[in-house]
Amino acid sequence: MKVLACYSLKGGVGKTTTSVCLAHISATLGFRTLLFDLDTQGSATWLLRTKRSSGNGLTKAARGISKGEKKARSQIVGSDYDNLDLLPYGIETIGLDLQLSNMKRPEQGASRILGLAEGDYDLVVVDLPPSAGNLAQSVLKESDRVIFVMTPSMLSIHALVEAKDRIPTVAKQKTSVLFTMVQERRKTDLAAIGLVESDGNHVLSTRIVKSTLFDRMQEKRAPIALSAPNSKASHDYHALFEEVSKMLDLDKLR
């Protein structure tokens, strides 16, 4: 099993869209995929047409309590798509950060949570909250790869710098930067991308274009590969998955 975390310290950059699209593409290619919605906004849960859970057992699971683990596993639901399951956002998700902060080893709690998927899935995609709290830091540490999602803007660059300063995992080699909402003919966008590359960050070769089709994705509550299957936006996400899957050696899990 591989764990891919989608993260940003700044909201509104396409992090959840990326999580949902990658999880969906993974499932369509035959990988047993679980999308883990740990963002307290619950947007991934909403996009997959699923209701939030009233209590998902995650806080107890993080502490290693078997009843909590059983409860959390029972909250995993199927989606409208073959091979794609979801552990939806629940009311406990809000308190999970505090729960981990009270543990001597927060990363152990994160490992237990991610371990809920062990044996049943090839890929776990985690949609993390845009924060630098214990939840985000611990899951990032326990993930196999991290995608730091950002737009080609100075505010996003500032968020990347802050994340690298505050979260050691973001500064390590297993983190790759994904640029979204890119206008390829806009000089300021290209300059921002160049600035991030020149600062020693690993920048993914795939870029996600700015497109109104992502609004359609929200309207239809369907991944871009279904809401606009022949679009450049859909092609971009397929290319992104191919790039990331090679980093994770996913083909070895077939």
C-alpha positions as CSV (number, residue, x, y, z in Angstrom):
1,M,0.0,0.0,0.0
2,K,1.2,3.5,-0.8
3,V,0.1,6.8,0.8
4,L,-0.1,10.0,-1.3
5,A,-0.8,13.2,0.6
6,C,-2.2,16.3,-1.1
7,Y,-1.3,19.3,0.9
8,S,-1.0,23.1,0.9
9,L,-0.7,25.7,3.6
10,K,-2.9,28.0,1.5
11,G,-6.5,27.3,0.7
12,G,-8.2,27.8,-2.7
13,V,-5.4,26.3,-4.8
14,G,-7.1,23.2,-6.1
15,K,-5.9,20.7,-3.4
16,T,-9.2,18.9,-3.0
17,T,-9.8,18.9,-6.7
18,T,-6.4,17.2,-7.2
19,S,-7.1,14.7,-4.4
20,V,-10.4,13.7,-6.0
21,C,-9.2,13.6,-9.6
22,L,-6.1,11.5,-8.7
23,A,-8.1,9.1,-6.6
24,H,-10.7,8.6,-9.4
25,I,-8.1,8.1,-12.1
26,S,-6.3,5.6,-9.9
27,A,-9.5,3.6,-9.4
28,T,-10.3,3.6,-13.2
29,L,-6.9,2.1,-13.8
30,G,-7.7,-0.8,-11.5
31,F,-5.9,0.2,-8.3
32,R,-7.9,-0.3,-5.2
33,T,-8.1,3.2,-3.9
34,L,-9.2,4.9,-0.7
35,L,-9.7,8.7,-0.5
36,F,-9.2,9.9,3.1
37,D,-10.9,13.2,3.7
38,L,-9.1,14.8,6.6
39,D,-9.9,18.4,5.6
40,T,-12.3,19.9,8.1
41,Q,-14.2,21.6,5.2
42,G,-15.2,18.1,4.0
43,S,-15.1,19.2,0.3
44,A,-13.9,15.9,-1.0
45,T,-16.7,14.1,0.8
46,W,-19.2,16.5,-0.8
47,L,-17.7,16.2,-4.3
48,L,-18.1,12.4,-4.1
49,R,-21.8,12.9,-3.1
50,T,-21.3,11.5,0.4
51,K,-22.6,12.7,3.7
52,R,-20.3,13.5,6.6
53,S,-20.3,10.9,9.4
54,S,-21.6,11.8,12.8
55,G,-18.7,10.0,14.4
56,N,-16.0,8.0,12.6
57,G,-13.9,6.6,15.5
58,L,-10.7,8.3,14.3
59,T,-9.7,9.9,17.6
60,K,-9.9,6.5,19.4
61,A,-8.2,4.8,16.4
62,A,-5.3,7.2,16.7
63,R,-4.9,6.1,20.3
64,G,-4.9,2.5,19.4
65,I,-8.2,1.6,20.9
66,S,-9.6,-1.4,19.0
67,K,-13.2,-0.3,19.2
68,G,-12.2,3.0,17.6
69,E,-10.4,1.1,14.8
70,K,-13.5,-1.0,14.1
71,K,-15.8,2.1,14.2
72,A,-13.5,3.9,11.8
73,R,-13.3,1.0,9.3
74,S,-17.1,0.7,9.4
75,Q,-17.3,4.4,8.2
76,I,-15.5,3.6,5.0
77,V,-18.0,3.7,2.2
78,G,-18.1,3.0,-1.5
79,S,-18.4,5.7,-4.1
80,D,-20.2,5.9,-7.4
81,Y,-17.0,4.6,-9.0
82,D,-15.6,1.1,-9.0
83,N,-12.4,0.6,-6.9
84,L,-12.9,4.0,-5.2
85,D,-13.9,4.1,-1.5
86,L,-14.0,7.0,0.8
87,L,-13.5,7.6,4.5
88,P,-15.6,10.7,4.7
89,Y,-15.1,13.8,6.8
90,G,-16.8,13.4,10.2
91,I,-17.4,15.6,13.2
92,E,-14.4,13.9,14.9
93,T,-12.1,15.2,12.2
94,I,-12.3,18.6,13.8
95,G,-10.9,17.3,17.1
96,L,-8.3,15.0,15.6
97,D,-5.6,17.7,15.5
98,L,-6.0,18.3,19.2
99,Q,-6.0,14.6,19.9
100,L,-2.7,14.1,18.1
101,S,-1.2,17.1,19.9
102,N,-1.9,15.4,23.2
103,M,0.1,12.3,22.2
104,K,3.8,11.9,22.9
105,R,4.3,10.6,19.4
106,P,1.7,12.2,17.1
107,E,3.1,10.4,14.1
108,Q,2.2,7.1,15.7
109,G,-1.4,8.2,15.8
110,A,-1.2,9.1,12.2
111,S,0.3,5.8,11.4
112,R,-2.5,4.0,13.1
113,I,-5.1,6.0,11.2
114,L,-3.5,5.3,7.8
115,G,-3.1,1.7,8.9
116,L,-6.9,1.3,8.8
117,A,-6.5,0.8,5.0
118,E,-3.6,-1.7,5.2
119,G,-4.3,-4.9,3.2
120,D,-7.4,-3.6,1.5
121,Y,-6.1,-0.9,-0.8
122,D,-3.2,-0.2,-3.2
123,L,-3.3,3.5,-2.9
124,V,-4.5,5.9,-0.2
125,V,-5.0,9.5,-1.2
126,V,-5.2,11.9,1.7
127,D,-6.8,15.3,1.4
128,L,-5.2,17.2,4.2
129,P,-6.3,20.5,5.8
130,P,-4.4,23.7,4.9
131,S,-2.7,24.0,8.3
132,A,0.6,23.3,10.0
133,G,-1.0,21.5,12.9
134,N,-0.1,18.1,14.3
135,L,-2.6,16.3,12.0
136,A,-1.0,17.6,8.8
137,Q,2.5,17.3,10.0
138,S,2.1,13.7,11.3
139,V,0.3,12.5,8.1
140,L,2.9,14.2,5.9
141,K,5.6,12.4,7.8
142,E,4.0,9.0,7.4
143,S,3.1,9.4,3.7
144,D,5.2,7.9,0.9
145,R,4.9,10.9,-1.3
146,V,3.6,14.5,-0.8
147,I,2.2,16.8,-3.4
148,F,2.3,20.4,-2.4
149,V,-0.4,22.1,-4.4
150,M,0.1,25.8,-5.3
151,T,-0.8,28.4,-7.9
152,P,1.8,30.5,-9.7
153,S,1.4,33.5,-7.3
154,M,3.5,35.3,-4.7
155,L,1.0,34.3,-1.9
156,S,1.4,30.6,-2.8
157,I,5.2,31.0,-2.9
158,H,5.0,32.6,0.5
159,A,2.9,29.6,1.7
160,L,5.5,27.2,0.3
161,V,8.4,29.0,2.1
162,E,6.4,29.0,5.3
163,A,5.6,25.3,5.0
164,K,9.2,24.4,4.4
165,D,10.3,26.4,7.5
166,R,7.6,25.0,9.8
167,I,7.2,21.4,8.5
168,P,10.4,19.4,7.9
169,T,8.7,16.9,5.7
170,V,7.8,19.6,3.1
171,A,11.5,20.4,2.7
172,K,12.4,16.7,2.1
173,Q,12.9,14.9,-1.2
174,K,9.6,13.0,-1.0
175,T,7.7,16.3,-1.6
176,S,6.9,17.5,-5.1
177,V,5.3,20.8,-6.1
178,L,2.3,20.8,-8.3
179,F,1.3,24.1,-10.1
180,T,-2.4,24.6,-10.7
181,M,-4.5,27.3,-12.4
182,V,-1.6,28.0,-14.7
183,Q,-2.0,30.3,-17.7
184,E,0.9,29.2,-19.9
185,R,1.0,32.4,-21.9
186,R,1.2,34.6,-18.9
187,K,4.7,35.8,-18.2
188,T,4.1,36.3,-14.4
189,D,3.0,32.6,-14.1
190,L,6.1,31.3,-15.9
191,A,8.2,33.6,-13.7
192,A,6.7,32.3,-10.5
193,I,7.2,28.7,-11.6
194,G,10.8,29.5,-12.5
195,L,11.4,31.1,-9.1
196,V,10.2,28.0,-7.3
197,E,12.3,25.7,-9.5
198,S,15.4,27.8,-9.0
199,D,15.0,27.6,-5.2
200,G,15.8,23.9,-5.3
201,N,12.2,22.5,-5.1
202,H,11.2,19.4,-7.0
203,V,8.5,20.7,-9.4
204,L,6.4,18.2,-11.2
205,S,6.6,18.5,-15.0
206,T,2.8,18.3,-15.2
207,R,1.0,21.6,-14.8
208,I,-2.8,22.0,-14.4
209,V,-4.2,24.7,-16.6
210,K,-6.6,27.3,-15.4
211,S,-10.1,26.3,-16.7
212,T,-13.7,27.1,-16.1
213,L,-14.3,23.3,-16.5
214,F,-13.4,22.9,-12.9
215,D,-16.5,25.0,-12.1
216,R,-18.5,22.4,-14.1
217,M,-16.8,19.7,-12.1
218,Q,-18.2,21.2,-8.9
219,E,-21.6,21.7,-10.5
220,K,-21.8,18.1,-11.5
221,R,-20.0,16.8,-8.4
222,A,-18.0,14.5,-10.6
223,P,-14.2,14.2,-11.3
224,I,-12.9,16.1,-14.2
225,A,-12.3,12.9,-16.2
226,L,-16.1,12.4,-16.2
227,S,-17.4,16.0,-16.2
228,A,-15.1,17.0,-19.1
229,P,-13.4,13.8,-20.3
230,N,-11.9,15.2,-23.6
231,S,-10.6,18.5,-22.1
232,K,-7.0,19.5,-21.5
233,A,-7.8,19.7,-17.8
234,S,-8.7,16.0,-17.8
235,H,-5.6,15.2,-19.9
236,D,-3.4,17.1,-17.4
237,Y,-4.7,15.1,-14.5
238,H,-4.1,11.8,-16.3
239,A,-0.6,13.0,-17.0
240,L,-0.1,13.9,-13.4
241,F,-1.2,10.5,-12.2
242,E,1.2,8.8,-14.6
243,E,4.0,11.0,-13.2
244,V,3.1,10.4,-9.6
245,S,2.5,6.6,-10.1
246,K,6.0,6.2,-11.3
247,M,7.3,7.9,-8.2
248,L,5.3,5.5,-6.1
249,D,6.0,2.4,-8.2
250,L,2.3,1.6,-8.2
251,D,2.6,-0.9,-11.1
252,K,4.4,-3.2,-8.6
253,L,1.2,-3.4,-6.6
254,R,-0.9,-4.8,-9.5
